[in-house]
Structure formats: structure tokens, C-alpha cells
Amino acid sequence: MRARKLLSVWAALLLGVSLSACSNADPAPPPAEAAAGTETTPSAGPPADTAGGDVSFPSCAEVAELSGDLFKGLVFADEAMTTDMGSLGEADVSCIWVTEAAAKQSPDLTKHATVGLTFQWEEEALEYESFASMGMAFSTPQTEEVGAFLLNKKESLDLGGPPSLSGPLLVKGKLSIGASGMGAMAGDAVVLDFTNQDLLDVQVEILKYMESSQA
């Protein structure tokens, strides 16, 4: 599946600002620093819904709003959209934020981190039982309440820990909503003051929002 494909987008973004910080003693002027929730990027075009209708992914502005103050203090970096040409109607969308130090190309790489969410439609509905039997999925009372599950190895996902590269991947039917974070040295985003559980809370809210919009 393509659930982790867009991690390369975040990695490239963070690596780019980090390398630039290393090569510039006097950092270049920072990019436009839209605070989380103020960006005006439009939502992606509607992908094919599992029921035959059209359901748009939320825009990054909507994601920021649904996240409350979670991304406060971070800088909105990018909204990326890719389409799998082998599967017409499918699309991936990601919303990416970086720390202010990364946005300003600070030479202090310990303060560089990125975090983001991805939204994807899969070709086929992902069945919990088949993945759980291989130890690749688990559920919590929170995910069960919305009829979803986590496509993660339970022992590899520390919900109470900092945002990680293999963060929570919430799945329901053909829809997957991924969340990940990464530090400057490709480690966990320990500089961020929230957890994988906080990201999962946002993912669940996004799922509820999408379903209410579809109703």
C-alpha cells in the first residue's frame, strides 16, 4: 500500500532546510510564515468515494482548525498532492508543518522537526482481521468507537511518545489517514511538545468531519 509514500516529501523538505542552515551562517529570510490554521490552500479535488459518490479530503486549513491548538507555534510548510496514475480516481494529499527553527533555517538542527498528515484512498478496503492476524494492526477503544483501526505494529507505536516516522495510521474501509513526525536527524520529533496520541486524536476528528460532510 502507499500509506507511507509521502514521508519522502517531508524528509526532503526537512533535509533541505537543515542543509541550508548548515551552509548559511547568515540564514536567508524566512518564507512566508503562515500560522497553523491561517493558510488558504484549497482542498484537493474529490477522489472516488467507496460508495460511488465524491468526497473531498479536508483542506490543510480545515485540518489545522480540527487540530485545535496542536500545531500552534509551528509554521505551515506545504500542501502536496500526488495522483497514482495506475489507479485513476485515487489521490494522496499531505499537510506539512515545520518548527520555526526549520522555517528560519536556524543552524541549531536540534530544533528542526516536521510533522504532517496524509489522506489516501486505497484501491480495496483494508480488512482489520487480515492485518491483525499478521501482527500488523491493532485497535483501541477510541478507534473502535469510529469503526476504524490502526495499521501499525502495536509494539512499534508508542502512543504516549513523541511524533515518530512510523506514526499512527488510521484506517477505515478504503480511507487511510496517516500522521508522522521527524526530527532533523531522521529520528523522532522529540522537540515537539505533543505525542502520537495527540495526533491520533486529530485523525479521529478528521474522520468524523469527513463522514459528517458526506452525510
C-alpha positions in Angstrom: 0.0 0.0 0.0 1.0 3.6 -0.4 0.4 4.8 3.2 4.0 5.8 3.8 4.9 7.2 0.3 4.6 10.9 1.2 7.1 10.6 4.0 9.7 11.3 1.4 8.1 14.7 0.8 8.6 15.6 4.5 12.1 14.1 4.6 13.2 16.1 1.6 11.6 19.3 3.0 13.3 19.0 6.4 16.6 17.9 4.9 16.6 20.9 2.6 16.1 23.4 5.3 18.6 21.7 7.5 21.3 21.6 4.9 20.7 25.2 4.0 21.0 26.1 7.7 24.4 24.4 7.8 25.7 26.2 4.7 24.5 29.7 5.6 25.9 31.3 8.7 23.5 34.2 8.0 20.3 32.5 7.3 18.2 33.6 4.3 15.0 35.5 5.0 12.3 33.0 6.2 9.5 32.0 3.9 6.0 33.4 4.5 5.2 32.2 7.9 1.5 31.3 7.9 0.5 30.3 11.3 -1.3 27.0 11.7 -4.9 27.4 10.7 -4.4 30.6 8.6 -3.3 29.0 5.3 -5.7 29.3 2.4 -4.8 26.3 0.3 -7.9 24.9 -1.4 -9.0 21.3 -0.8 -7.9 18.7 -3.3 -10.3 17.6 -6.0 -12.6 14.9 -4.9 -11.4 11.3 -5.2 -13.7 8.4 -6.0 -15.7 7.5 -2.9 -16.2 3.9 -1.9 -19.9 4.3 -2.3 -19.7 5.8 -5.8 -20.1 9.4 -4.8 -17.5 12.1 -4.4 -15.9 13.1 -1.0 -13.2 15.8 -0.8 -10.3 15.5 1.5 -10.2 18.3 4.0 -8.0 21.3 3.2 -5.0 21.9 5.3 -6.8 25.0 6.8 -9.6 22.7 7.9 -7.0 20.2 9.3 -5.4 23.0 11.3 -8.8 24.0 12.6 -9.7 20.5 13.6 -6.4 20.2 15.4 -7.2 23.0 17.8 -4.0 24.5 19.1 -1.9 21.4 18.5 0.2 23.0 15.7 0.3 26.4 17.4 3.9 27.7 17.1 4.6 25.7 14.0 4.9 27.1 10.5 2.7 25.7 7.7 5.1 24.5 5.1 3.3 22.8 2.3 0.3 21.0 0.9 1.3 18.3 -1.6 -0.9 16.3 -3.8 0.1 13.3 -5.9 -2.0 11.0 -8.0 -1.4 7.3 -8.6 -1.7 7.2 -12.4 -2.1 3.4 -12.2 -5.3 3.8 -10.2 -7.5 6.5 -11.7 -9.5 8.5 -9.1 -7.1 7.9 -6.3 -5.1 10.7 -4.8 -2.8 11.4 -1.9 -2.8 14.7 0.0 -0.4 15.8 2.7 -0.4 18.8 5.0 3.0 19.6 6.4 4.2 21.8 9.3 7.7 22.6 10.4 9.2 24.1 13.5 10.0 27.8 13.4 13.7 27.0 13.6 13.5 24.9 10.5 11.5 27.5 8.7 14.0 30.2 9.5 16.9 27.8 8.6 18.4 28.1 12.1 21.8 26.4 12.4 20.6 24.7 15.6 19.5 21.5 14.0 18.3 20.0 17.3 15.3 22.3 17.0 14.4 21.3 13.5 11.4 19.0 13.1 8.5 18.4 10.7 5.0 16.9 11.3 2.3 16.1 8.8 -0.8 14.2 7.9 -1.7 12.3 4.8 -5.0 11.3 3.3 -5.4 8.5 0.9 -7.9 6.3 -0.8 -6.8 2.7 -1.4 -8.0 0.5 -4.3 -9.5 -2.0 -1.9 -10.9 -1.8 1.6 -8.4 -2.8 4.1 -9.7 -5.6 6.4 -8.6 -5.5 10.1 -8.7 -9.2 10.6 -6.1 -10.0 7.8 -3.6 -7.4 9.1 -4.2 -8.2 12.8 -3.5 -11.9 12.2 -0.1 -10.9 11.0 0.5 -8.6 13.9 0.4 -5.5 11.7 -2.8 -3.9 13.1 -4.5 -3.2 16.4 -7.4 -1.2 17.7 -8.1 0.9 20.8 -11.5 1.9 22.3 -11.0 5.3 20.6 -10.6 3.8 17.1 -13.3 1.1 17.7 -15.8 3.9 18.5 -15.5 5.2 15.0 -15.2 1.8 13.3 -11.6 2.2 12.4 -8.2 0.6 13.4 -4.5 1.4 13.4 -2.4 -0.2 10.7 0.7 -0.3 12.9 2.5 -2.9 14.9 1.4 -2.4 18.4 4.9 -2.8 19.8 6.3 -0.3 17.3 3.9 2.6 18.0 4.3 4.4 21.3 1.1 6.5 21.5 2.5 8.3 24.6 5.8 9.1 22.8 6.8 12.0 20.6 5.6 12.1 16.9 7.5 9.4 15.0 8.3 8.5 11.5 6.1 5.4 11.8 3.2 7.3 13.5 -0.4 6.3 13.8 -2.1 5.2 10.5 -5.8 5.3 11.0 -7.8 3.1 8.5 -11.5 2.7 7.8 -12.5 0.9 4.7 -10.6 2.4 1.7 -9.6 5.5 3.6 -6.3 5.9 5.4 -5.2 8.9 7.4 -1.6 8.9 8.4 0.3 11.1 10.8 4.1 11.2 11.3 6.8 13.4 12.7 10.5 13.6 12.1 13.5 15.3 13.7 16.4 16.8 11.8 18.5 13.6 12.0 15.6 11.4 10.9 14.7 10.5 14.4 11.6 11.0 16.4 10.4 14.7 16.6 11.3 15.0 20.3 11.4 18.8 20.0 7.6 18.9 19.6 5.6 19.1 22.7 2.8 16.7 21.7 2.5 13.0 21.3 1.4 10.3 18.8 -1.8 10.1 20.8 -2.4 13.8 20.2 -2.0 13.2 16.5 -4.4 10.2 16.7 -7.0 12.5 18.4 -6.8 14.8 15.4 -7.0 11.9 12.9 -10.2 10.7 14.6 -11.7 14.2 14.5 -10.8 14.4 10.8 -12.5 11.1 10.1 -15.6 12.2 11.9 -15.6 15.5 10.0 -15.3 13.7 6.6 -18.1 11.4 7.5 -20.3 14.2 8.6 -19.6 16.1 5.4 -20.6 13.1 3.4 -23.9 12.6 5.2 
